[in-house]
Amino acid sequence: MSKNLCFIILFSLLFVSCFSSKKSSSVAVDSRIVMGIMAPGDFNDKGYLQNALDGAVNIRNEFKIKLIPKVLTPYPVEGKRLMTADEVLAEDVYALQKDGVNFIWFISAHFSEPALRFAYENPNIFYGIIDPFNYVNVQLPKNLLAINFKSEEGAFLAGYLAAKMSKSNRIGFLTGVDVGYVERFVIGFRAGAFYANPKTKVILKRILDELSNDTGKEVAEHMYVAEGIDIIFPVMGPALLGVFTVAKELGPGHYVIGVNKDMAHLAPGHVITSVIKDVGKAIYNFSLDAVKSNRFNGGRMIERGMKEGVIDIIKDPNIIDNDLIDVITKIQTAIVNGELIIPSTEHEFDLFKARL
């Protein structure tokens, strides 16, 4: 995308932000909903993307609509090397629209800027985006709905649990580079560990290739063996599967925390819990009006967490003793009732620590 075009789009967004009402309002389409769902990687990732697709599939099955899943074409494209990454993405979206799709879900922050652009360019198509980044001061068009999750709430419980169960007082968090929404997981995990035991050391590692199982395995092995970490919480793409593999290979005393779905089956006996982030449930719930009545309540960014039933953790009595489950349940109740506010930024974390 040219610098001039970027400037025009940004200026337009700022203009709308300054002079438009911030109230959401619904828009409608005349034809039956044809849904598309677009992801930056394979939907069969056993977690985040699969969870999102499951929600769309549930809508399709219940209401008998047409659903077209699409994985972003890897860049660069053989035979089209003069195309930019933005042009490749646009070509994929146009392909969906050419197939009659009039409601597109974008999964992950990867689509933050394109989702805005396409929504402004196509006011008669509904768009939803999961985990957008840098939308705070932007007024969204009426046909775009943005959903963020209070991931810090689930991560807090995972951090608390990890700190209580760690034998080494050294726990790890493994993720990719500059993934905006993951920072809420990081802060929540650190806050939970601090709440349980201020002496627990949380070691953060980032990897460049989130798609490589081998890379995830290599970094996790170093964390377990060389750094003495006994519990790792990986929040990233398919590379996280390598963490489960190496935990099994290293044997007793090496544990992992699942994310998005219950991942206990990936390393039986080595998964102390999983943080459930039910993206699929959110997609299902926020697709209902469009599918039932062809109306869409967009123009807004919303947050959902434990109170709304989309954030949770697995409490397996075979792994966690009953007393600790009771404590976790009480903390969870305090979060739901608003009695315990979990930090989601570094500044909020500093204030949180100061109050303890």
C-alpha positions as CSV (number, residue, x, y, z in Angstrom):
1,M,0.0,0.0,0.0
2,S,1.4,3.5,-0.9
3,K,2.2,6.0,1.7
4,N,-0.3,8.4,0.2
5,L,-3.1,5.8,0.4
6,C,-2.1,5.0,4.0
7,F,-2.4,8.7,4.8
8,I,-5.8,9.1,3.1
9,I,-7.2,6.1,5.0
10,L,-5.8,7.2,8.3
11,F,-7.1,10.8,7.8
12,S,-10.5,9.5,6.9
13,L,-10.6,7.3,10.1
14,L,-9.5,10.2,12.2
15,F,-12.1,12.5,10.6
16,V,-14.9,10.0,11.2
17,S,-13.6,9.5,14.8
18,C,-13.8,13.1,15.6
19,F,-17.2,13.9,14.0
20,S,-19.2,10.7,14.2
21,S,-21.4,9.5,17.1
22,K,-19.8,6.8,19.1
23,K,-23.0,4.9,19.5
24,S,-23.3,1.6,17.6
25,S,-26.2,1.2,15.1
26,S,-27.4,-1.7,13.0
27,V,-27.2,-2.1,9.3
28,A,-28.9,-4.7,7.1
29,V,-28.5,-6.7,4.0
30,D,-31.2,-7.8,1.6
31,S,-30.1,-11.4,0.8
32,R,-29.6,-14.5,2.9
33,I,-26.3,-14.6,4.8
34,V,-23.4,-16.3,3.2
35,M,-20.6,-16.4,5.8
36,G,-16.8,-16.4,5.3
37,I,-14.2,-16.9,7.9
38,M,-10.6,-16.0,7.2
39,A,-7.5,-17.0,9.2
40,P,-3.8,-16.3,8.9
41,G,-2.9,-20.0,9.2
42,D,-4.3,-23.5,9.1
43,F,-7.6,-23.9,10.9
44,N,-6.5,-27.3,12.2
45,D,-4.2,-25.8,14.9
46,K,-6.0,-27.6,17.7
47,G,-6.6,-24.2,19.4
48,Y,-7.4,-20.6,18.5
49,L,-8.2,-20.9,14.8
50,Q,-10.0,-24.3,15.2
51,N,-12.0,-22.8,18.0
52,A,-13.1,-19.9,15.8
53,L,-14.0,-22.2,12.9
54,D,-16.1,-24.4,15.3
55,G,-18.2,-21.4,16.2
56,A,-18.9,-20.6,12.5
57,V,-19.6,-24.3,11.8
58,N,-22.2,-24.3,14.6
59,I,-24.0,-21.4,13.1
60,R,-23.9,-23.0,9.6
61,N,-25.2,-26.3,10.9
62,E,-28.0,-24.8,13.0
63,F,-29.3,-22.3,10.4
64,K,-28.3,-24.1,7.2
65,I,-26.3,-21.2,5.8
66,K,-23.4,-21.4,3.4
67,L,-20.0,-21.1,5.1
68,I,-16.7,-20.6,3.2
69,P,-13.5,-20.9,5.4
70,K,-10.4,-19.4,3.8
71,V,-6.8,-19.5,4.9
72,L,-4.7,-16.5,3.9
73,T,-2.5,-17.3,0.9
74,P,1.2,-17.5,2.1
75,Y,3.4,-14.6,1.0
76,P,5.3,-14.4,-1.3
77,V,3.1,-16.1,-3.9
78,E,4.8,-18.2,-6.6
79,G,4.3,-16.6,-10.0
80,K,3.0,-13.4,-8.4
81,R,6.2,-12.0,-6.8
82,L,5.5,-8.4,-7.8
83,M,2.4,-8.4,-5.5
84,T,2.7,-7.0,-2.1
85,A,1.4,-8.8,1.0
86,D,-1.5,-6.4,1.2
87,E,-2.4,-7.1,-2.4
88,V,-2.3,-10.9,-1.7
89,L,-4.6,-10.5,1.3
90,A,-7.0,-8.2,-0.7
91,E,-7.2,-10.8,-3.5
92,D,-8.2,-13.5,-0.9
93,V,-10.9,-11.2,0.5
94,Y,-12.2,-10.3,-3.0
95,A,-12.4,-14.0,-3.8
96,L,-14.7,-14.5,-0.8
97,Q,-16.9,-11.6,-1.9
98,K,-17.0,-12.9,-5.5
99,D,-18.4,-16.2,-4.1
100,G,-21.3,-14.2,-2.6
101,V,-20.0,-13.9,0.9
102,N,-21.8,-10.9,2.7
103,F,-20.5,-11.6,6.2
104,I,-16.8,-12.1,6.9
105,W,-15.1,-12.9,10.1
106,F,-11.4,-12.0,10.3
107,I,-9.5,-14.1,13.0
108,S,-6.6,-12.4,14.7
109,A,-4.9,-9.0,14.9
110,H,-3.2,-9.7,11.6
111,F,-6.3,-8.4,9.9
112,S,-6.7,-5.2,12.0
113,E,-6.0,-2.6,9.3
114,P,-7.5,-4.5,6.3
115,A,-10.7,-5.1,8.2
116,L,-11.2,-1.4,8.7
117,R,-10.4,-0.7,5.1
118,F,-12.7,-3.3,3.6
119,A,-15.6,-2.3,5.9
120,Y,-15.3,1.3,4.7
121,E,-15.1,0.2,1.1
122,N,-18.0,-2.2,1.3
123,P,-20.8,-0.8,3.4
124,N,-23.2,-3.6,2.3
125,I,-21.0,-6.4,3.7
126,F,-20.8,-7.3,7.4
127,Y,-17.4,-7.7,8.9
128,G,-16.3,-9.0,12.3
129,I,-12.8,-9.2,13.7
130,I,-11.4,-11.1,16.6
131,D,-8.6,-9.6,18.7
132,P,-8.0,-6.3,16.7
133,F,-5.1,-4.1,17.5
134,N,-4.9,-0.3,17.7
135,Y,-8.6,0.3,17.5
136,V,-8.9,2.3,20.7
137,N,-9.3,5.8,19.3
138,V,-11.0,4.8,16.0
139,Q,-14.7,5.1,15.3
140,L,-15.7,1.9,13.5
141,P,-18.0,1.8,10.5
142,K,-21.5,0.5,11.2
143,N,-20.8,-2.8,9.3
144,L,-17.7,-3.7,11.4
145,L,-17.8,-5.4,14.9
146,A,-14.5,-5.8,16.8
147,I,-14.3,-8.2,19.7
148,N,-11.5,-8.3,22.3
149,F,-11.2,-10.7,25.2
150,K,-10.2,-10.2,28.8
151,S,-7.6,-12.9,28.4
152,E,-5.8,-11.5,31.4
153,E,-8.5,-13.0,33.6
154,G,-7.8,-16.6,32.6
155,A,-4.1,-16.0,32.5
156,F,-4.2,-14.7,36.0
157,L,-5.6,-17.9,37.3
158,A,-3.1,-19.9,35.3
159,G,-0.3,-17.9,36.7
160,Y,-1.6,-18.3,40.2
161,L,-1.9,-22.0,39.7
162,A,1.6,-22.3,38.1
163,A,3.2,-20.4,41.0
164,K,1.5,-22.6,43.6
165,M,2.5,-25.9,41.8
166,S,6.0,-25.0,40.7
167,K,8.8,-26.8,42.5
168,S,11.5,-24.5,41.2
169,N,9.7,-21.1,41.6
170,R,10.6,-20.6,37.9
171,I,7.8,-20.6,35.4
172,G,7.8,-19.6,31.7
173,F,5.7,-17.8,29.2
174,L,6.5,-18.4,25.5
175,T,5.0,-16.4,22.6
176,G,5.7,-14.7,19.3
177,V,7.0,-11.3,18.5
178,D,4.8,-8.2,18.8
179,V,1.4,-9.9,18.9
180,G,-0.7,-7.2,20.6
181,Y,-3.5,-9.2,22.2
182,V,-1.0,-11.7,23.7
183,E,0.3,-9.0,26.0
184,R,-2.9,-9.3,28.0
185,F,-2.1,-12.9,28.6
186,V,1.5,-12.0,29.6
187,I,0.4,-9.4,32.2
188,G,-2.3,-11.6,33.6
189,F,0.0,-14.5,34.0
190,R,2.7,-12.4,35.7
191,A,0.1,-10.8,38.0
192,G,-1.4,-14.2,39.0
193,A,2.0,-15.6,39.8
194,F,2.9,-12.5,41.9
195,Y,-0.5,-12.8,43.7
196,A,0.3,-16.4,44.6
197,N,4.0,-16.0,45.5
198,P,5.9,-12.7,44.9
199,K,9.2,-14.7,44.8
200,T,8.2,-16.7,41.7
201,K,10.3,-15.8,38.7
202,V,8.4,-15.5,35.4
203,I,10.6,-15.9,32.4
204,L,9.3,-14.5,29.1
205,K,10.6,-15.8,25.8
206,R,9.6,-14.8,22.3
207,I,10.2,-16.7,19.0
208,L,10.2,-15.4,15.4
209,D,8.5,-18.4,13.8
210,E,5.2,-19.1,15.4
211,L,4.3,-21.7,12.7
212,S,7.2,-24.1,13.3
213,N,6.6,-27.0,15.7
214,D,10.4,-27.6,15.7
215,T,11.2,-24.1,16.8
216,G,8.7,-24.3,19.7
217,K,10.2,-27.6,20.7
218,E,13.7,-26.3,20.6
219,V,13.0,-23.2,22.7
220,A,10.9,-25.1,25.2
221,E,13.6,-27.7,25.7
222,H,16.1,-24.9,26.5
223,M,13.7,-23.4,29.0
224,Y,13.1,-26.7,30.8
225,V,16.6,-28.0,30.8
226,A,19.0,-25.0,30.7
227,E,16.9,-22.5,32.7
228,G,15.3,-24.8,35.2
229,I,11.7,-23.8,34.4
230,D,9.2,-26.5,35.2
231,I,5.9,-25.0,33.9
232,I,5.5,-23.2,30.5
233,F,2.5,-21.3,29.2
234,P,2.8,-21.0,25.4
235,V,0.5,-18.6,23.7
236,M,1.2,-18.5,19.9
237,G,0.6,-20.3,16.7
238,P,1.2,-24.0,15.9
239,A,4.7,-23.7,17.4
240,L,3.1,-24.2,20.8
241,L,2.5,-27.9,19.9
242,G,6.3,-28.4,20.2
243,V,6.1,-27.4,23.9
244,F,3.7,-30.3,24.6
245,T,5.9,-32.7,22.7
246,V,9.1,-31.8,24.6
247,A,7.2,-31.9,28.0
248,K,6.2,-35.5,27.2
249,E,9.7,-36.4,26.1
250,L,11.4,-35.0,29.2
251,G,9.0,-36.8,31.5
252,P,7.9,-36.1,35.0
253,G,8.4,-32.7,36.4
254,H,7.9,-30.9,33.1
255,Y,4.5,-29.2,32.7
256,V,2.7,-27.0,30.2
257,I,-0.5,-24.9,30.2
258,G,-2.9,-25.1,27.3
259,V,-4.7,-22.2,25.7
260,N,-8.0,-21.6,23.9
261,K,-9.2,-25.1,24.3
262,D,-8.6,-28.0,26.8
263,M,-5.3,-29.4,25.6
264,A,-4.8,-32.1,28.2
265,H,-4.9,-34.8,25.5
266,L,-1.8,-33.4,23.8
267,A,0.5,-34.4,26.8
268,P,-1.5,-36.4,29.3
269,G,-0.2,-36.0,32.9
270,H,1.8,-32.9,31.9
271,V,-0.9,-30.3,31.4
272,I,-1.8,-28.6,34.7
273,T,-4.6,-26.6,33.2
274,S,-5.8,-24.9,30.0
275,V,-7.0,-21.3,29.7
276,I,-10.2,-21.4,27.8
277,K,-10.8,-18.5,25.4
278,D,-14.0,-19.4,23.7
279,V,-13.6,-17.5,20.4
280,G,-16.1,-19.9,18.8
281,K,-18.8,-19.0,21.3
282,A,-18.3,-15.3,20.7
283,I,-18.5,-15.8,16.9
284,Y,-21.7,-17.8,17.3
285,N,-23.4,-15.3,19.6
286,F,-22.5,-12.2,17.6
287,S,-23.6,-13.9,14.3
288,L,-27.1,-14.7,15.4
289,D,-28.8,-11.3,14.6
290,A,-27.2,-11.3,11.1
291,V,-28.2,-14.9,10.4
292,K,-31.7,-14.6,11.9
293,S,-32.8,-11.2,10.7
294,N,-30.1,-10.0,8.3
295,R,-29.3,-7.2,10.7
296,F,-25.9,-6.4,12.2
297,N,-25.1,-4.4,15.3
298,G,-21.7,-3.1,14.4
299,G,-19.8,0.2,14.7
300,R,-18.4,-0.8,18.1
301,M,-15.6,-2.6,19.9
302,I,-16.6,-4.9,22.7
303,E,-14.8,-6.9,25.4
304,R,-15.9,-10.3,26.8
305,G,-14.4,-12.2,29.7
306,M,-15.3,-14.6,32.6
307,K,-18.5,-12.8,33.4
308,E,-19.8,-13.5,29.9
309,G,-18.7,-17.1,30.0
310,V,-16.0,-16.9,27.3
311,I,-12.9,-17.0,29.5
312,D,-12.4,-19.9,32.0
313,I,-9.8,-22.4,33.1
314,I,-9.8,-26.2,33.4
315,K,-9.7,-27.5,36.9
316,D,-8.8,-31.2,36.7
317,P,-8.9,-32.8,40.2
318,N,-6.5,-35.5,38.9
319,I,-3.9,-32.8,38.5
320,I,-4.9,-30.1,41.0
321,D,-5.6,-30.9,44.7
322,N,-9.1,-30.0,46.0
323,D,-7.9,-27.3,48.3
324,L,-6.2,-25.4,45.5
325,I,-9.3,-25.9,43.3
326,D,-11.4,-24.3,46.0
327,V,-9.0,-21.3,46.2
328,I,-9.0,-20.9,42.4
329,T,-12.8,-21.0,42.4
330,K,-13.0,-18.3,45.0
331,I,-10.7,-16.1,43.0
332,Q,-12.7,-16.7,39.9
333,T,-15.9,-15.7,41.7
334,A,-14.2,-12.5,42.9
335,I,-13.2,-11.7,39.3
336,V,-16.7,-12.3,38.0
337,N,-18.3,-10.1,40.7
338,G,-15.8,-7.3,40.0
339,E,-14.2,-7.6,43.5
340,L,-10.8,-8.4,41.9
341,I,-9.8,-6.4,38.9
342,I,-7.0,-8.1,36.9
343,P,-4.4,-5.8,35.2
344,S,-4.0,-5.9,31.5
345,T,-1.2,-3.4,31.0
346,E,2.2,-2.9,32.5
347,H,1.0,0.3,34.3
348,E,-2.0,-1.5,35.7
349,F,0.3,-4.3,36.9
350,D,2.5,-1.8,38.8
351,L,-0.6,-0.4,40.5
352,F,-1.9,-3.9,41.3
353,K,1.4,-4.9,43.0
354,A,1.4,-1.6,44.9
355,R,-2.0,-2.4,46.4
356,L,-1.1,-5.8,47.7
